[in-house]
Amino acid sequence: MYIDKYTVKKIGTKWEGNKHKKNQILFKADSEEGMTAKCFIKFMEDLDDGLHHHTGSHCEVSITFKEND
């Protein structure tokens, strides 16, 4: 399987000034240069290790298949 484009975001609480702001984008990666599903899974595993350190974040996935014109 080939993934044509993707967007990955980490949503969480950001400290700004002296206030906590919830539901803020803490990290975003997106690309229209695709990759194989195998490479994407590896990318996600490495990203999880770097961003979450296995803290148990909630993950949501949305996939869209579009027919070729």
Backbone torsions as a table, in degrees:
resi	resn	phi	psi	omega
1	MET	NA	143.9	178.6
2	TYR	-118.8	131.7	178.2
3	ILE	-99.8	117.8	-173.6
4	ASP	-77.0	-38.3	177.0
5	LYS	-155.1	158.1	-177.6
6	TYR	-151.2	157.8	171.6
7	THR	-137.5	129.3	178.2
8	VAL	-124.9	128.4	179.6
9	LYS	-130.7	146.0	169.8
10	LYS	-111.2	121.6	-179.5
11	ILE	-107.7	133.8	180.0
12	GLY	-167.8	-161.0	-178.3
13	THR	-97.7	128.5	-179.3
14	LYS	-112.6	139.3	177.2
15	TRP	-94.0	117.3	177.6
16	GLU	-127.6	121.2	-177.1
17	GLY	66.1	-113.5	177.7
18	ASN	-122.8	24.5	-178.7
19	LYS	-129.6	148.8	172.0
20	HIS	-89.6	129.8	175.7
21	LYS	-113.3	118.1	-177.5
22	LYS	-86.3	161.1	176.6
23	ASN	57.4	42.9	178.1
24	GLN	-100.7	149.5	174.7
25	ILE	-77.5	115.5	-179.7
26	LEU	-93.8	-26.0	-178.8
27	PHE	-154.1	141.4	175.9
28	LYS	-145.3	133.0	174.4
29	ALA	-133.6	128.1	175.3
30	ASP	-145.4	155.7	-178.2
31	SER	-158.0	146.8	171.4
32	GLU	-104.2	4.4	171.6
33	GLU	-95.1	110.1	-172.1
34	GLY	-74.6	-176.8	178.0
35	MET	-159.5	165.0	177.4
36	THR	-70.1	157.1	178.8
37	ALA	-60.5	-36.7	179.0
38	LYS	-60.7	-45.0	178.3
39	CYS	-67.5	-36.6	179.4
40	PHE	-64.7	-42.1	177.8
41	ILE	-60.8	-43.9	178.0
42	LYS	-61.7	-43.3	177.5
43	PHE	-57.8	-46.0	-179.4
44	MET	-65.9	-39.6	178.1
45	GLU	-63.7	-44.2	178.8
46	ASP	-65.8	-39.2	178.1
47	LEU	-64.0	-42.8	178.0
48	ASP	-60.6	-43.7	178.2
49	ASP	-61.3	-40.7	-176.9
50	GLY	-77.6	-38.3	-175.3
51	LEU	-89.1	-38.7	-169.4
52	HIS	-108.7	-20.8	-178.5
53	HIS	50.6	37.4	178.1
54	HIS	59.4	43.1	179.9
55	THR	-87.0	-1.2	176.9
56	GLY	84.1	37.8	177.3
57	SER	-66.3	151.6	176.9
58	HIS	-79.7	133.5	-177.6
59	CYS	-120.2	131.6	176.2
60	GLU	-119.9	138.2	-179.7
61	VAL	-126.5	134.8	175.2
62	SER	-127.4	126.5	-177.5
63	ILE	-123.9	134.4	177.8
64	THR	-124.0	126.8	173.4
65	PHE	-104.3	124.7	178.9
66	LYS	-114.4	133.0	177.4
67	GLU	-68.2	147.4	175.3
68	ASN	-69.6	146.5	178.9
69	ASP	-70.6	NA	NA
